[in-house]
Amino acid sequence: MLEKDIEKYLRDQVKKLGGKAYKFVSPGNSGAPDRMVCLPGGRIYFVELKAPGKKPTVLQLRQMKLLRDLGFNVKVIDCKPGVDYFIQKDVLGD
């Protein structure tokens, strides 16, 4: 499975919840997460998507830590079941 397939699945699942999964591009900040997931109620998650089994780079880990230190929720997802888990546990709180 490719990263782009997981990314599309995330977008589709977030849309079903009434949210948006914006492609996140931050010029001058290499390693920023791939998507900014905005959900009803003002909830925001930054999501780094990877192909199955792939890990974030050192630069990506650094950017994720900066966002977490600011109080944001940051997730790394590398499979469709990971998207489902994120939706069920983090977003819906089941």
PDB file of N, CA, C and O in Angstrom:
ATOM      1  N   MET A   1       0.842  -1.183   0.000  1.00  0.00           N
ATOM      2  CA  MET A   1       0.000   0.000   0.000  1.00  0.00           C
ATOM      3  C   MET A   1       0.886   1.246   0.000  1.00  0.00           C
ATOM      4  O   MET A   1       1.931   1.282   0.651  1.00  0.00           O
ATOM      5  N   LEU A   2       0.461   2.237  -0.722  1.00  0.00           N
ATOM      6  CA  LEU A   2       1.223   3.468  -0.822  1.00  0.00           C
ATOM      7  C   LEU A   2       0.745   4.499   0.194  1.00  0.00           C
ATOM      8  O   LEU A   2      -0.395   4.456   0.658  1.00  0.00           O
ATOM      9  N   GLU A   3       1.637   5.424   0.527  1.00  0.00           N
ATOM     10  CA  GLU A   3       1.285   6.507   1.451  1.00  0.00           C
ATOM     11  C   GLU A   3       0.089   7.304   0.944  1.00  0.00           C
ATOM     12  O   GLU A   3      -0.774   7.704   1.726  1.00  0.00           O
ATOM     13  N   LYS A   4       0.040   7.533  -0.370  1.00  0.00           N
ATOM     14  CA  LYS A   4      -1.053   8.337  -0.920  1.00  0.00           C
ATOM     15  C   LYS A   4      -2.403   7.648  -0.730  1.00  0.00           C
ATOM     16  O   LYS A   4      -3.425   8.323  -0.608  1.00  0.00           O
ATOM     17  N   ASP A   5      -2.423   6.311  -0.703  1.00  0.00           N
ATOM     18  CA  ASP A   5      -3.671   5.579  -0.479  1.00  0.00           C
ATOM     19  C   ASP A   5      -4.159   5.765   0.957  1.00  0.00           C
ATOM     20  O   ASP A   5      -5.357   5.911   1.199  1.00  0.00           O
ATOM     21  N   ILE A   6      -3.237   5.757   1.889  1.00  0.00           N
ATOM     22  CA  ILE A   6      -3.574   5.968   3.293  1.00  0.00           C
ATOM     23  C   ILE A   6      -4.035   7.407   3.495  1.00  0.00           C
ATOM     24  O   ILE A   6      -4.969   7.670   4.253  1.00  0.00           O
ATOM     25  N   GLU A   7      -3.375   8.329   2.812  1.00  0.00           N
ATOM     26  CA  GLU A   7      -3.728   9.746   2.901  1.00  0.00           C
ATOM     27  C   GLU A   7      -5.152   9.977   2.381  1.00  0.00           C
ATOM     28  O   GLU A   7      -5.921  10.711   3.000  1.00  0.00           O
ATOM     29  N   LYS A   8      -5.503   9.367   1.267  1.00  0.00           N
ATOM     30  CA  LYS A   8      -6.853   9.500   0.722  1.00  0.00           C
ATOM     31  C   LYS A   8      -7.874   8.896   1.681  1.00  0.00           C
ATOM     32  O   LYS A   8      -8.942   9.469   1.894  1.00  0.00           O
ATOM     33  N   TYR A   9      -7.557   7.762   2.250  1.00  0.00           N
ATOM     34  CA  TYR A   9      -8.461   7.117   3.198  1.00  0.00           C
ATOM     35  C   TYR A   9      -8.695   8.020   4.415  1.00  0.00           C
ATOM     36  O   TYR A   9      -9.824   8.151   4.889  1.00  0.00           O
ATOM     37  N   LEU A  10      -7.624   8.637   4.914  1.00  0.00           N
ATOM     38  CA  LEU A  10      -7.762   9.575   6.031  1.00  0.00           C
ATOM     39  C   LEU A  10      -8.694  10.726   5.641  1.00  0.00           C
ATOM     40  O   LEU A  10      -9.612  11.054   6.392  1.00  0.00           O
ATOM     41  N   ARG A  11      -8.472  11.335   4.488  1.00  0.00           N
ATOM     42  CA  ARG A  11      -9.318  12.439   4.029  1.00  0.00           C
ATOM     43  C   ARG A  11     -10.783  12.021   3.971  1.00  0.00           C
ATOM     44  O   ARG A  11     -11.665  12.755   4.416  1.00  0.00           O
ATOM     45  N   ASP A  12     -11.032  10.844   3.422  1.00  0.00           N
ATOM     46  CA  ASP A  12     -12.404  10.353   3.289  1.00  0.00           C
ATOM     47  C   ASP A  12     -13.061  10.128   4.648  1.00  0.00           C
ATOM     48  O   ASP A  12     -14.226  10.477   4.838  1.00  0.00           O
ATOM     49  N   GLN A  13     -12.327   9.551   5.590  1.00  0.00           N
ATOM     50  CA  GLN A  13     -12.883   9.269   6.913  1.00  0.00           C
ATOM     51  C   GLN A  13     -13.157  10.552   7.688  1.00  0.00           C
ATOM     52  O   GLN A  13     -14.164  10.659   8.388  1.00  0.00           O
ATOM     53  N   VAL A  14     -12.268  11.516   7.560  1.00  0.00           N
ATOM     54  CA  VAL A  14     -12.446  12.798   8.245  1.00  0.00           C
ATOM     55  C   VAL A  14     -13.649  13.538   7.653  1.00  0.00           C
ATOM     56  O   VAL A  14     -14.430  14.151   8.381  1.00  0.00           O
ATOM     57  N   LYS A  15     -13.788  13.474   6.336  1.00  0.00           N
ATOM     58  CA  LYS A  15     -14.916  14.127   5.668  1.00  0.00           C
ATOM     59  C   LYS A  15     -16.240  13.557   6.165  1.00  0.00           C
ATOM     60  O   LYS A  15     -17.203  14.303   6.341  1.00  0.00           O
ATOM     61  N   LYS A  16     -16.302  12.246   6.394  1.00  0.00           N
ATOM     62  CA  LYS A  16     -17.517  11.608   6.907  1.00  0.00           C
ATOM     63  C   LYS A  16     -17.919  12.166   8.267  1.00  0.00           C
ATOM     64  O   LYS A  16     -19.095  12.149   8.629  1.00  0.00           O
ATOM     65  N   LEU A  17     -16.949  12.653   9.010  1.00  0.00           N
ATOM     66  CA  LEU A  17     -17.208  13.208  10.338  1.00  0.00           C
ATOM     67  C   LEU A  17     -17.521  14.704  10.292  1.00  0.00           C
ATOM     68  O   LEU A  17     -17.731  15.336  11.327  1.00  0.00           O
ATOM     69  N   GLY A  18     -17.550  15.258   9.082  1.00  0.00           N
ATOM     70  CA  GLY A  18     -17.824  16.688   8.938  1.00  0.00           C
ATOM     71  C   GLY A  18     -16.593  17.550   9.076  1.00  0.00           C
ATOM     72  O   GLY A  18     -16.700  18.762   9.262  1.00  0.00           O
ATOM     73  N   GLY A  19     -15.409  16.934   8.986  1.00  0.00           N
ATOM     74  CA  GLY A  19     -14.165  17.671   9.124  1.00  0.00           C
ATOM     75  C   GLY A  19     -13.432  17.840   7.805  1.00  0.00           C
ATOM     76  O   GLY A  19     -13.917  17.442   6.746  1.00  0.00           O
ATOM     77  N   LYS A  20     -12.262  18.435   7.893  1.00  0.00           N
ATOM     78  CA  LYS A  20     -11.398  18.650   6.738  1.00  0.00           C
ATOM     79  C   LYS A  20      -9.995  18.172   7.096  1.00  0.00           C
ATOM     80  O   LYS A  20      -9.525  18.371   8.216  1.00  0.00           O
ATOM     81  N   ALA A  21      -9.335  17.541   6.130  1.00  0.00           N
ATOM     82  CA  ALA A  21      -7.948  17.110   6.311  1.00  0.00           C
ATOM     83  C   ALA A  21      -7.105  17.875   5.292  1.00  0.00           C
ATOM     84  O   ALA A  21      -6.833  17.385   4.196  1.00  0.00           O
ATOM     85  N   TYR A  22      -6.704  19.065   5.672  1.00  0.00           N
ATOM     86  CA  TYR A  22      -5.958  19.941   4.772  1.00  0.00           C
ATOM     87  C   TYR A  22      -4.534  19.439   4.566  1.00  0.00           C
ATOM     88  O   TYR A  22      -3.873  18.989   5.502  1.00  0.00           O
ATOM     89  N   LYS A  23      -4.078  19.527   3.318  1.00  0.00           N
ATOM     90  CA  LYS A  23      -2.668  19.273   3.036  1.00  0.00           C
ATOM     91  C   LYS A  23      -1.904  20.395   3.718  1.00  0.00           C
ATOM     92  O   LYS A  23      -2.160  21.570   3.456  1.00  0.00           O
ATOM     93  N   PHE A  24      -0.977  20.045   4.581  1.00  0.00           N
ATOM     94  CA  PHE A  24      -0.268  21.046   5.367  1.00  0.00           C
ATOM     95  C   PHE A  24       1.104  21.273   4.761  1.00  0.00           C
ATOM     96  O   PHE A  24       1.945  20.374   4.746  1.00  0.00           O
ATOM     97  N   VAL A  25       1.323  22.470   4.266  1.00  0.00           N
ATOM     98  CA  VAL A  25       2.608  22.861   3.703  1.00  0.00           C
ATOM     99  C   VAL A  25       3.061  24.110   4.445  1.00  0.00           C
ATOM    100  O   VAL A  25       2.326  25.093   4.534  1.00  0.00           O
ATOM    101  N   SER A  26       4.260  24.062   4.969  1.00  0.00           N
ATOM    102  CA  SER A  26       4.775  25.187   5.727  1.00  0.00           C
ATOM    103  C   SER A  26       6.143  25.583   5.168  1.00  0.00           C
ATOM    104  O   SER A  26       7.167  25.056   5.602  1.00  0.00           O
ATOM    105  N   PRO A  27       6.162  26.508   4.206  1.00  0.00           N
ATOM    106  CA  PRO A  27       7.436  26.913   3.611  1.00  0.00           C
ATOM    107  C   PRO A  27       8.451  27.333   4.668  1.00  0.00           C
ATOM    108  O   PRO A  27       8.141  28.075   5.601  1.00  0.00           O
ATOM    109  N   GLY A  28       9.658  26.840   4.495  1.00  0.00           N
ATOM    110  CA  GLY A  28      10.723  27.168   5.440  1.00  0.00           C
ATOM    111  C   GLY A  28      10.748  26.268   6.665  1.00  0.00           C
ATOM    112  O   GLY A  28      11.592  26.433   7.546  1.00  0.00           O
ATOM    113  N   ASN A  29       9.821  25.317   6.723  1.00  0.00           N
ATOM    114  CA  ASN A  29       9.754  24.385   7.852  1.00  0.00           C
ATOM    115  C   ASN A  29       9.720  22.960   7.329  1.00  0.00           C
ATOM    116  O   ASN A  29       8.703  22.274   7.435  1.00  0.00           O
ATOM    117  N   SER A  30      10.812  22.527   6.775  1.00  0.00           N
ATOM    118  CA  SER A  30      10.895  21.170   6.254  1.00  0.00           C
ATOM    119  C   SER A  30      10.578  20.169   7.358  1.00  0.00           C
ATOM    120  O   SER A  30      10.940  20.363   8.518  1.00  0.00           O
ATOM    121  N   GLY A  31       9.898  19.104   6.973  1.00  0.00           N
ATOM    122  CA  GLY A  31       9.576  18.056   7.926  1.00  0.00           C
ATOM    123  C   GLY A  31       8.236  18.252   8.618  1.00  0.00           C
ATOM    124  O   GLY A  31       7.883  17.476   9.506  1.00  0.00           O
ATOM    125  N   ALA A  32       7.480  19.283   8.223  1.00  0.00           N
ATOM    126  CA  ALA A  32       6.165  19.513   8.827  1.00  0.00           C
ATOM    127  C   ALA A  32       5.244  18.337   8.490  1.00  0.00           C
ATOM    128  O   ALA A  32       5.395  17.723   7.434  1.00  0.00           O
ATOM    129  N   PRO A  33       4.290  18.014   9.377  1.00  0.00           N
ATOM    130  CA  PRO A  33       3.364  16.906   9.109  1.00  0.00           C
ATOM    131  C   PRO A  33       2.590  17.100   7.811  1.00  0.00           C
ATOM    132  O   PRO A  33       2.424  18.223   7.336  1.00  0.00           O
ATOM    133  N   ASP A  34       2.116  15.982   7.240  1.00  0.00           N
ATOM    134  CA  ASP A  34       1.444  16.000   5.949  1.00  0.00           C
ATOM    135  C   ASP A  34       0.070  16.657   5.966  1.00  0.00           C
ATOM    136  O   ASP A  34      -0.291  17.376   5.035  1.00  0.00           O
ATOM    137  N   ARG A  35      -0.694  16.408   7.027  1.00  0.00           N
ATOM    138  CA  ARG A  35      -2.085  16.867   7.066  1.00  0.00           C
ATOM    139  C   ARG A  35      -2.421  17.574   8.367  1.00  0.00           C
ATOM    140  O   ARG A  35      -1.935  17.210   9.438  1.00  0.00           O
ATOM    141  N   MET A  36      -3.257  18.586   8.253  1.00  0.00           N
ATOM    142  CA  MET A  36      -3.831  19.252   9.414  1.00  0.00           C
ATOM    143  C   MET A  36      -5.310  18.880   9.408  1.00  0.00           C
ATOM    144  O   MET A  36      -6.071  19.340   8.556  1.00  0.00           O
ATOM    145  N   VAL A  37      -5.707  18.050  10.360  1.00  0.00           N
ATOM    146  CA  VAL A  37      -7.078  17.568  10.438  1.00  0.00           C
ATOM    147  C   VAL A  37      -7.872  18.494  11.357  1.00  0.00           C
ATOM    148  O   VAL A  37      -7.573  18.623  12.544  1.00  0.00           O
ATOM    149  N   CYS A  38      -8.890  19.135  10.783  1.00  0.00           N
ATOM    150  CA  CYS A  38      -9.739  20.068  11.532  1.00  0.00           C
ATOM    151  C   CYS A  38     -11.115  19.442  11.662  1.00  0.00           C
ATOM    152  O   CYS A  38     -11.742  19.067  10.671  1.00  0.00           O
ATOM    153  N   LEU A  39     -11.576  19.334  12.905  1.00  0.00           N
ATOM    154  CA  LEU A  39     -12.841  18.667  13.188  1.00  0.00           C
ATOM    155  C   LEU A  39     -13.820  19.597  13.879  1.00  0.00           C
ATOM    156  O   LEU A  39     -13.422  20.584  14.498  1.00  0.00           O
ATOM    157  N   PRO A  40     -15.108  19.274  13.771  1.00  0.00           N
ATOM    158  CA  PRO A  40     -16.098  20.085  14.469  1.00  0.00           C
ATOM    159  C   PRO A  40     -15.735  20.251  15.948  1.00  0.00           C
ATOM    160  O   PRO A  40     -15.179  19.348  16.573  1.00  0.00           O
ATOM    161  N   GLY A  41     -16.057  21.410  16.480  1.00  0.00           N
ATOM    162  CA  GLY A  41     -15.730  21.696  17.871  1.00  0.00           C
ATOM    163  C   GLY A  41     -14.360  22.324  18.051  1.00  0.00           C
ATOM    164  O   GLY A  41     -13.900  22.516  19.177  1.00  0.00           O
ATOM    165  N   GLY A  42     -13.705  22.648  16.930  1.00  0.00           N
ATOM    166  CA  GLY A  42     -12.410  23.314  17.017  1.00  0.00           C
ATOM    167  C   GLY A  42     -11.237  22.402  17.319  1.00  0.00           C
ATOM    168  O   GLY A  42     -10.186  22.874  17.751  1.00  0.00           O
ATOM    169  N   ARG A  43     -11.394  21.111  17.102  1.00  0.00           N
ATOM    170  CA  ARG A  43     -10.292  20.167  17.366  1.00  0.00           C
ATOM    171  C   ARG A  43      -9.360  20.087  16.153  1.00  0.00           C
ATOM    172  O   ARG A  43      -9.809  19.987  15.011  1.00  0.00           O
ATOM    173  N   ILE A  44      -8.068  20.134  16.426  1.00  0.00           N
ATOM    174  CA  ILE A  44      -7.061  20.078  15.367  1.00  0.00           C
ATOM    175  C   ILE A  44      -6.036  19.003  15.704  1.00  0.00           C
ATOM    176  O   ILE A  44      -5.550  18.921  16.832  1.00  0.00           O
ATOM    177  N   TYR A  45      -5.720  18.191  14.719  1.00  0.00           N
ATOM    178  CA  TYR A  45      -4.666  17.178  14.821  1.00  0.00           C
ATOM    179  C   TYR A  45      -3.720  17.373  13.643  1.00  0.00           C
ATOM    180  O   TYR A  45      -4.157  17.650  12.526  1.00  0.00           O
ATOM    181  N   PHE A  46      -2.446  17.229  13.892  1.00  0.00           N
ATOM    182  CA  PHE A  46      -1.462  17.200  12.819  1.00  0.00           C
ATOM    183  C   PHE A  46      -1.112  15.734  12.602  1.00  0.00           C
ATOM    184  O   PHE A  46      -0.810  15.017  13.555  1.00  0.00           O
ATOM    185  N   VAL A  47      -1.153  15.285  11.338  1.00  0.00           N
ATOM    186  CA  VAL A  47      -0.937  13.872  11.036  1.00  0.00           C
ATOM    187  C   VAL A  47       0.180  13.717  10.017  1.00  0.00           C
ATOM    188  O   VAL A  47       0.146  14.297   8.932  1.00  0.00           O
ATOM    189  N   GLU A  48       1.171  12.917  10.399  1.00  0.00           N
ATOM    190  CA  GLU A  48       2.247  12.527   9.488  1.00  0.00           C
ATOM    191  C   GLU A  48       1.880  11.151   8.953  1.00  0.00           C
ATOM    192  O   GLU A  48       1.696  10.208   9.723  1.00  0.00           O
ATOM    193  N   LEU A  49       1.775  11.038   7.638  1.00  0.00           N
ATOM    194  CA  LEU A  49       1.430   9.767   7.018  1.00  0.00           C
ATOM    195  C   LEU A  49       2.671   9.118   6.427  1.00  0.00           C
ATOM    196  O   LEU A  49       3.534   9.781   5.852  1.00  0.00           O
ATOM    197  N   LYS A  50       2.733   7.793   6.586  1.00  0.00           N
ATOM    198  CA  LYS A  50       3.872   7.032   6.085  1.00  0.00           C
ATOM    199  C   LYS A  50       3.363   5.788   5.376  1.00  0.00           C
ATOM    200  O   LYS A  50       2.250   5.327   5.634  1.00  0.00           O
ATOM    201  N   ALA A  51       4.179   5.249   4.484  1.00  0.00           N
ATOM    202  CA  ALA A  51       3.881   3.944   3.908  1.00  0.00           C
ATOM    203  C   ALA A  51       4.018   2.905   5.032  1.00  0.00           C
ATOM    204  O   ALA A  51       4.748   3.131   5.997  1.00  0.00           O
ATOM    205  N   PRO A  52       3.323   1.774   4.909  1.00  0.00           N
ATOM    206  CA  PRO A  52       3.390   0.770   5.970  1.00  0.00           C
ATOM    207  C   PRO A  52       4.825   0.403   6.364  1.00  0.00           C
ATOM    208  O   PRO A  52       5.662   0.083   5.520  1.00  0.00           O
ATOM    209  N   GLY A  53       5.074   0.460   7.663  1.00  0.00           N
ATOM    210  CA  GLY A  53       6.380   0.096   8.203  1.00  0.00           C
ATOM    211  C   GLY A  53       7.429   1.190   8.148  1.00  0.00           C
ATOM    212  O   GLY A  53       8.497   1.046   8.742  1.00  0.00           O
ATOM    213  N   LYS A  54       7.151   2.272   7.455  1.00  0.00           N
ATOM    214  CA  LYS A  54       8.126   3.370   7.363  1.00  0.00           C
ATOM    215  C   LYS A  54       8.037   4.239   8.610  1.00  0.00           C
ATOM    216  O   LYS A  54       6.970   4.356   9.214  1.00  0.00           O
ATOM    217  N   LYS A  55       9.142   4.841   8.992  1.00  0.00           N
ATOM    218  CA  LYS A  55       9.220   5.678  10.188  1.00  0.00           C
ATOM    219  C   LYS A  55       9.513   7.130   9.804  1.00  0.00           C
ATOM    220  O   LYS A  55      10.109   7.381   8.757  1.00  0.00           O
ATOM    221  N   PRO A  56       9.103   8.082  10.634  1.00  0.00           N
ATOM    222  CA  PRO A  56       9.420   9.491  10.379  1.00  0.00           C
ATOM    223  C   PRO A  56      10.923   9.740  10.433  1.00  0.00           C
ATOM    224  O   PRO A  56      11.655   9.057  11.149  1.00  0.00           O
ATOM    225  N   THR A  57      11.366  10.721   9.671  1.00  0.00           N
ATOM    226  CA  THR A  57      12.781  11.103   9.685  1.00  0.00           C
ATOM    227  C   THR A  57      13.081  11.887  10.966  1.00  0.00           C
ATOM    228  O   THR A  57      12.167  12.287  11.687  1.00  0.00           O
ATOM    229  N   VAL A  58      14.338  12.093  11.232  1.00  0.00           N
ATOM    230  CA  VAL A  58      14.747  12.878  12.395  1.00  0.00           C
ATOM    231  C   VAL A  58      14.152  14.285  12.315  1.00  0.00           C
ATOM    232  O   VAL A  58      13.684  14.818  13.321  1.00  0.00           O
ATOM    233  N   LEU A  59      14.169  14.876  11.142  1.00  0.00           N
ATOM    234  CA  LEU A  59      13.603  16.221  10.958  1.00  0.00           C
ATOM    235  C   LEU A  59      12.096  16.215  11.230  1.00  0.00           C
ATOM    236  O   LEU A  59      11.580  17.128  11.876  1.00  0.00           O
ATOM    237  N   GLN A  60      11.394  15.200  10.744  1.00  0.00           N
ATOM    238  CA  GLN A  60       9.956  15.104  11.000  1.00  0.00           C
ATOM    239  C   GLN A  60       9.674  14.931  12.492  1.00  0.00           C
ATOM    240  O   GLN A  60       8.750  15.541  13.029  1.00  0.00           O
ATOM    241  N   LEU A  61      10.466  14.107  13.150  1.00  0.00           N
ATOM    242  CA  LEU A  61      10.305  13.922  14.605  1.00  0.00           C
ATOM    243  C   LEU A  61      10.511  15.232  15.351  1.00  0.00           C
ATOM    244  O   LEU A  61       9.797  15.527  16.309  1.00  0.00           O
ATOM    245  N   ARG A  62      11.477  16.009  14.913  1.00  0.00           N
ATOM    246  CA  ARG A  62      11.746  17.299  15.542  1.00  0.00           C
ATOM    247  C   ARG A  62      10.550  18.243  15.370  1.00  0.00           C
ATOM    248  O   ARG A  62      10.139  18.903  16.324  1.00  0.00           O
ATOM    249  N   GLN A  63       9.996  18.305  14.163  1.00  0.00           N
ATOM    250  CA  GLN A  63       8.837  19.164  13.908  1.00  0.00           C
ATOM    251  C   GLN A  63       7.623  18.711  14.728  1.00  0.00           C
ATOM    252  O   GLN A  63       6.882  19.538  15.259  1.00  0.00           O
ATOM    253  N   MET A  64       7.428  17.404  14.826  1.00  0.00           N
ATOM    254  CA  MET A  64       6.308  16.885  15.612  1.00  0.00           C
ATOM    255  C   MET A  64       6.472  17.234  17.088  1.00  0.00           C
ATOM    256  O   MET A  64       5.495  17.565  17.760  1.00  0.00           O
ATOM    257  N   LYS A  65       7.694  17.161  17.591  1.00  0.00           N
ATOM    258  CA  LYS A  65       7.940  17.509  18.991  1.00  0.00           C
ATOM    259  C   LYS A  65       7.636  18.989  19.240  1.00  0.00           C
ATOM    260  O   LYS A  65       7.052  19.341  20.265  1.00  0.00           O
ATOM    261  N   LEU A  66       8.032  19.847  18.305  1.00  0.00           N
ATOM    262  CA  LEU A  66       7.744  21.278  18.448  1.00  0.00           C
ATOM    263  C   LEU A  66       6.241  21.525  18.553  1.00  0.00           C
ATOM    264  O   LEU A  66       5.793  22.316  19.382  1.00  0.00           O
ATOM    265  N   LEU A  67       5.467  20.846  17.710  1.00  0.00           N
ATOM    266  CA  LEU A  67       4.016  21.013  17.746  1.00  0.00           C
ATOM    267  C   LEU A  67       3.419  20.454  19.040  1.00  0.00           C
ATOM    268  O   LEU A  67       2.532  21.066  19.635  1.00  0.00           O
ATOM    269  N   ARG A  68       3.906  19.300  19.468  1.00  0.00           N
ATOM    270  CA  ARG A  68       3.418  18.723  20.738  1.00  0.00           C
ATOM    271  C   ARG A  68       3.749  19.643  21.912  1.00  0.00           C
ATOM    272  O   ARG A  68       2.938  19.819  22.821  1.00  0.00           O
ATOM    273  N   ASP A  69       4.935  20.219  21.884  1.00  0.00           N
ATOM    274  CA  ASP A  69       5.339  21.131  22.963  1.00  0.00           C
ATOM    275  C   ASP A  69       4.451  22.373  23.019  1.00  0.00           C
ATOM    276  O   ASP A  69       4.334  23.014  24.064  1.00  0.00           O
ATOM    277  N   LEU A  70       3.828  22.709  21.891  1.00  0.00           N
ATOM    278  CA  LEU A  70       2.887  23.829  21.845  1.00  0.00           C
ATOM    279  C   LEU A  70       1.472  23.407  22.257  1.00  0.00           C
ATOM    280  O   LEU A  70       0.561  24.232  22.320  1.00  0.00           O
ATOM    281  N   GLY A  71       1.308  22.118  22.533  1.00  0.00           N
ATOM    282  CA  GLY A  71       0.019  21.624  23.004  1.00  0.00           C
ATOM    283  C   GLY A  71      -0.867  21.008  21.940  1.00  0.00           C
ATOM    284  O   GLY A  71      -2.026  20.697  22.215  1.00  0.00           O
ATOM    285  N   PHE A  72      -0.346  20.820  20.716  1.00  0.00           N
ATOM    286  CA  PHE A  72      -1.140  20.223  19.651  1.00  0.00           C
ATOM    287  C   PHE A  72      -1.063  18.702  19.689  1.00  0.00           C
ATOM    288  O   PHE A  72      -0.088  18.128  20.174  1.00  0.00           O
ATOM    289  N   ASN A  73      -2.097  18.064  19.174  1.00  0.00           N
ATOM    290  CA  ASN A  73      -2.117  16.610  19.012  1.00  0.00           C
ATOM    291  C   ASN A  73      -1.428  16.279  17.697  1.00  0.00           C
ATOM    292  O   ASN A  73      -1.764  16.836  16.652  1.00  0.00           O
ATOM    293  N   VAL A  74      -0.463  15.370  17.757  1.00  0.00           N
ATOM    294  CA  VAL A  74       0.281  14.970  16.565  1.00  0.00           C
ATOM    295  C   VAL A  74       0.295  13.449  16.488  1.00  0.00           C
ATOM    296  O   VAL A  74       0.599  12.775  17.472  1.00  0.00           O
ATOM    297  N   LYS A  75      -0.033  12.916  15.329  1.00  0.00           N
ATOM    298  CA  LYS A  75      -0.105  11.474  15.133  1.00  0.00           C
ATOM    299  C   LYS A  75       0.727  11.063  13.930  1.00  0.00           C
ATOM    300  O   LYS A  75       0.912  11.836  12.991  1.00  0.00           O
ATOM    301  N   VAL A  76       1.229   9.826  13.974  1.00  0.00           N
ATOM    302  CA  VAL A  76       1.886   9.196  12.830  1.00  0.00           C
ATOM    303  C   VAL A  76       1.034   7.988  12.481  1.00  0.00           C
ATOM    304  O   VAL A  76       0.747   7.153  13.339  1.00  0.00           O
ATOM    305  N   ILE A  77       0.631   7.897  11.224  1.00  0.00           N
ATOM    306  CA  ILE A  77      -0.224   6.798  10.778  1.00  0.00           C
ATOM    307  C   ILE A  77       0.399   6.169   9.538  1.00  0.00           C
ATOM    308  O   ILE A  77       0.780   6.871   8.602  1.00  0.00           O
ATOM    309  N   ASP A  78       0.501   4.817   9.538  1.00  0.00           N
ATOM    310  CA  ASP A  78       1.137   4.141   8.406  1.00  0.00           C
ATOM    311  C   ASP A  78       0.279   3.034   7.781  1.00  0.00           C
ATOM    312  O   ASP A  78       0.793   2.206   7.029  1.00  0.00           O
ATOM    313  N   CYS A  79      -1.026   3.014   8.089  1.00  0.00           N
ATOM    314  CA  CYS A  79      -1.908   2.004   7.503  1.00  0.00           C
ATOM    315  C   CYS A  79      -3.367   2.414   7.680  1.00  0.00           C
ATOM    316  O   CYS A  79      -3.685   3.262   8.514  1.00  0.00           O
ATOM    317  N   LYS A  80      -4.254   1.805   6.889  1.00  0.00           N
ATOM    318  CA  LYS A  80      -5.675   2.117   7.008  1.00  0.00           C
ATOM    319  C   LYS A  80      -6.229   1.752   8.389  1.00  0.00           C
ATOM    320  O   LYS A  80      -7.017   2.518   8.944  1.00  0.00           O
ATOM    321  N   PRO A  81      -5.836   0.595   8.966  1.00  0.00           N
ATOM    322  CA  PRO A  81      -6.300   0.326  10.334  1.00  0.00           C
ATOM    323  C   PRO A  81      -5.806   1.383  11.329  1.00  0.00           C
ATOM    324  O   PRO A  81      -6.459   1.633  12.343  1.00  0.00           O
ATOM    325  N   GLY A  82      -4.667   1.997  11.046  1.00  0.00           N
ATOM    326  CA  GLY A  82      -4.172   3.085  11.886  1.00  0.00           C
ATOM    327  C   GLY A  82      -5.072   4.307  11.796  1.00  0.00           C
ATOM    328  O   GLY A  82      -5.273   5.010  12.786  1.00  0.00           O
ATOM    329  N   VAL A  83      -5.614   4.561  10.608  1.00  0.00           N
ATOM    330  CA  VAL A  83      -6.578   5.651  10.433  1.00  0.00           C
ATOM    331  C   VAL A  83      -7.834   5.331  11.234  1.00  0.00           C
ATOM    332  O   VAL A  83      -8.364   6.190  11.939  1.00  0.00           O
ATOM    333  N   ASP A  84      -8.305   4.093  11.122  1.00  0.00           N
ATOM    334  CA  ASP A  84      -9.503   3.680  11.860  1.00  0.00           C
ATOM    335  C   ASP A  84      -9.295   3.827  13.364  1.00  0.00           C
ATOM    336  O   ASP A  84     -10.186   4.294  14.074  1.00  0.00           O
ATOM    337  N   TYR A  85      -8.130   3.432  13.846  1.00  0.00           N
ATOM    338  CA  TYR A  85      -7.815   3.551  15.274  1.00  0.00           C
ATOM    339  C   TYR A  85      -7.809   5.020  15.694  1.00  0.00           C
ATOM    340  O   TYR A  85      -8.364   5.376  16.734  1.00  0.00           O
ATOM    341  N   PHE A  86      -7.187   5.859  14.893  1.00  0.00           N
ATOM    342  CA  PHE A  86      -7.143   7.295  15.168  1.00  0.00           C
ATOM    343  C   PHE A  86      -8.564   7.857  15.274  1.00  0.00           C
ATOM    344  O   PHE A  86      -8.868   8.606  16.203  1.00  0.00           O
ATOM    345  N   ILE A  87      -9.426   7.500  14.332  1.00  0.00           N
ATOM    346  CA  ILE A  87     -10.800   7.995  14.348  1.00  0.00           C
ATOM    347  C   ILE A  87     -11.540   7.484  15.583  1.00  0.00           C
ATOM    348  O   ILE A  87     -12.193   8.261  16.280  1.00  0.00           O
ATOM    349  N   GLN A  88     -11.443   6.206  15.852  1.00  0.00           N
ATOM    350  CA  GLN A  88     -12.185   5.618  16.980  1.00  0.00           C
ATOM    351  C   GLN A  88     -11.670   6.089  18.336  1.00  0.00           C
ATOM    352  O   GLN A  88     -12.459   6.498  19.188  1.00  0.00           O
ATOM    353  N   LYS A  89     -10.376   6.036  18.544  1.00  0.00           N
ATOM    354  CA  LYS A  89      -9.809   6.318  19.880  1.00  0.00           C
ATOM    355  C   LYS A  89      -9.565   7.807  20.130  1.00  0.00           C
ATOM    356  O   LYS A  89      -9.928   8.336  21.181  1.00  0.00           O
ATOM    357  N   ASP A  90      -8.955   8.467  19.167  1.00  0.00           N
ATOM    358  CA  ASP A  90      -8.586   9.878  19.385  1.00  0.00           C
ATOM    359  C   ASP A  90      -9.731  10.835  19.073  1.00  0.00           C
ATOM    360  O   ASP A  90     -10.007  11.753  19.845  1.00  0.00           O
ATOM    361  N   VAL A  91     -10.384  10.621  17.956  1.00  0.00           N
ATOM    362  CA  VAL A  91     -11.407  11.568  17.516  1.00  0.00           C
ATOM    363  C   VAL A  91     -12.743  11.314  18.215  1.00  0.00           C
ATOM    364  O   VAL A  91     -13.336  12.231  18.784  1.00  0.00           O
ATOM    365  N   LEU A  92     -13.212  10.061  18.170  1.00  0.00           N
ATOM    366  CA  LEU A  92     -14.511   9.749  18.750  1.00  0.00           C
ATOM    367  C   LEU A  92     -14.437   9.399  20.234  1.00  0.00           C
ATOM    368  O   LEU A  92     -15.438   9.471  20.948  1.00  0.00           O
ATOM    369  N   GLY A  93     -13.247   9.021  20.690  1.00  0.00           N
ATOM    370  CA  GLY A  93     -13.058   8.718  22.104  1.00  0.00           C
ATOM    371  C   GLY A  93     -13.703   7.437  22.570  1.00  0.00           C
ATOM    372  O   GLY A  93     -14.037   7.299  23.747  1.00  0.00           O
ATOM    373  N   ASP A  94     -13.883   6.487  21.652  1.00  0.00           N
ATOM    374  CA  ASP A  94     -14.477   5.200  22.030  1.00  0.00           C
ATOM    375  C   ASP A  94     -13.438   4.266  22.635  1.00  0.00           C
ATOM    376  O   ASP A  94     -13.763   3.140  23.009  1.00  0.00           O
TER     377      ASP A  94
END
